[in-house]
Amino acid sequence: MNNEKIDKGSPFSFTMRAAVPHHVMVRAVSNEMVVFNMETEFFYGLDDVGNRMWKLLTTSDTIQDAYNILLTEYDADPDTLRADLKALIGQLSENGLLELVK
Amino acid sequence: MFSVLNRFSRIDNGPLVKKVFDKALLKLSEIVSSQFDPRSVPESEWPGIIKQAMEHSMGPILLWMVTQTDIKISDGVYWQPLIEESRKNAMHDMHLENAFLELAKAFAESGINAVWLKGTALSRTVYPDAALRPCADLDILVPFDQREASLDILKSKEYRFYDDPSQLLPMDHPIFLKLTHHFHLKGRPPASVFIDLHFRLLRDEELLSQKDHKWFMEQVQTETFNDQVFSILKPEAHLLFLIAHAVWHHEREQLYLIWYFDIHLLISKTELSWKMIVEKAIDLKWNRTAEKALKLCEELFATPVPSDVFSKLKDRRPPGEKIPRKFKFEDRGFGLEMMLQNFKHLETKEKVVLTFRTLFPPAKYMRYHYQVREGRLVLHYYLVRWFMQIHHSFSWVLKQIFHRKKNNKI
């Protein structure tokens, strides 16, 4: 399996896998998630939907798999959901909270 | 369920004083110990329960218990402070975990026999999740002869003695260092993690002799967290320490529920040798203390304490049993007694310094203790302080005379 990481901010595809970097810690608070980047020492919050997306992204084999599960769980337009997921991944990657692996 | 909890008020077998705890506090205790289904709590009672949870550092565990049910916390505005506190605690917990892993590694590499105590240990062993046990600081116990080396390690990681306004003396003052049983340090921002580096478990050697302290230091086991091996006290020793800490160390303060919840979880989640606990409590002359703590846990959380434990502790009270000061005397005069205890360890010049400091504490100390805002005068609060000191000292002297006369009559 090719585990090549892509650079922050680089384009990505849904065939890639998302992984939690070593410098990131997470804590669940109610239905939300608090994410901590130990390198930048910034905290981030994910609401309940973001929390679910995070969990699926970091446990699924590919981003596509995570997206497919989300489609079954949320009553949302597929294109809108895809765009939202892509935007979240972009933000998480940009802030060093998620690594994308080919 | 409404329960009345007893509190000892006399060292002899005089009448017990019954103290009624807040209903919301009792309900909170029942919820977090799964005795009461949170779904059955009337909505009007939640604000009171949440307030108690936040005062007793039980917010995260309460929120966690509630979110395991189908209660919609988004529906009530009174949940927001709890969620906000839990969020802040989660952030603080991540800083603590970071610091804990860094220091555990550093101590291990340096050959320091560090033992992690209280919340730091319990959060990673008996709590469902580390973030559910709020910790103000990391408590580490090191052997007395390794305290300076341990301090050097902390300083190398940019921890420093901090300026605590609640203390009469600076943390690195020679007199303070002579009297204290732990160093207080603070890490660099933004984490600013506080460390209590213990080299004695309890401050008062009358309560825990050096020989008995040595026993605790031998009761150590290792655990692993995030691939980092660290040491904690064995459950029996940790239980005894937690009991002593909850009942004695902060004896001037009122009940702090999280400490007793710690004891409850340690008992509920661990295989314990009650024979060893009872025998050691008797050997330490901590009978009444253990009874008090265990009884409270039983009443608050339905903690499964074997029924014969109480009878054994009661039937085998040793002569010279160590009774906490609060059991002997009321709060008045506590400060004077503490000072007389401190004097035993000080030279004459140091006694003078401490007395002067007690009578004329720095302004920031006065502001902290009398809650005086910046910009307002504190001078007249010194008069208040002196009046109270004289009043309490006089009360203490009278009590001494009264107890002495009573003991002479018996």
Interface residues (C-beta under 8 A of the other chain):
Chain A: M25 R27 A28 V29 S30 N31 E32 V34 F36 M38 E41 F43 G45
Chain B: P60 L63 T67 I73 I83 S86 R87 A90 M91 D93 M94 E97 N98 D129 A131 P190 A191
